[in-house]
Each structure stands twice: as structure tokens, then as C-alpha cells.
Amino acid sequence: MSQERDVIPLILTGLGTIAVTVLTLWYYGYVHFAKEEDALLLADFTMLKSIPGEDYKLSLKPAKQVAQCIDGVLVLFDTEQKGLSGVLVDNRKQAVRCAGQEVPQQVKP
């Protein structure tokens, strides 16, 4: 004898399970929903080329970001938003390297 099952409770159970799983992962920090204000655009930064004998003016007020060299890559930390950090990259998404720092090498098996 074949019994017909109502599939609606199975579908609702599956969708509910997925929703609870995603919410649990978000709560514990394993899933992050990025917002626009979380990103710092590269356009916000400008490189001033130093030319011998030429003066340029800088603001006395420091930037909201602090740079640190980690594993040979320049990492920016925001001083106003705790936990916000990022890697400085060029227009090809290549990381800006730090001078005088050893670049990590790939481990060959």
C-alpha cells in the first residue's frame, strides 16, 4: 500500500532548518553580511609622490586608519570602528607589500 505524504510540512521544516542554521552561524560570527559602510574604498587614499626639492602640505590631523606590516603585507586598521581592518591593494587587487619585510613563501610538498 502506498501512502501519500503531505510535502508542505517537509518543505517548511527544511526552510526553517536552513534559516536557523544561518542565524546561528551569523550569531557566532562565522557568517558576516557585509554592509557598504564596512568597506574602505581605495579611492579614499592618494599617494603623494615625493620629488626632491619640492614641498607639499599635509594636514596635522592624523588619518582614522593605522597601517601595520603583517607577513609582508600592509594592513590598515580603523581606529574608530573596532575590528574593522583591511589589506591595501592596487587596482588589480594585488596586495601592497612592505619594504624590509620578508614575503611569505609557498610551502612546496
Protein Blocks (a to p, Z undefined) as FASTA:
>chain_A
ZZdddfklmmmmmmmmmmmmmmmmmmnopaccddfklpccfklpccddddehiacdddfb
dcfbdcddeehiacdddfklghiacddddfkopacddehiacdddddZZ
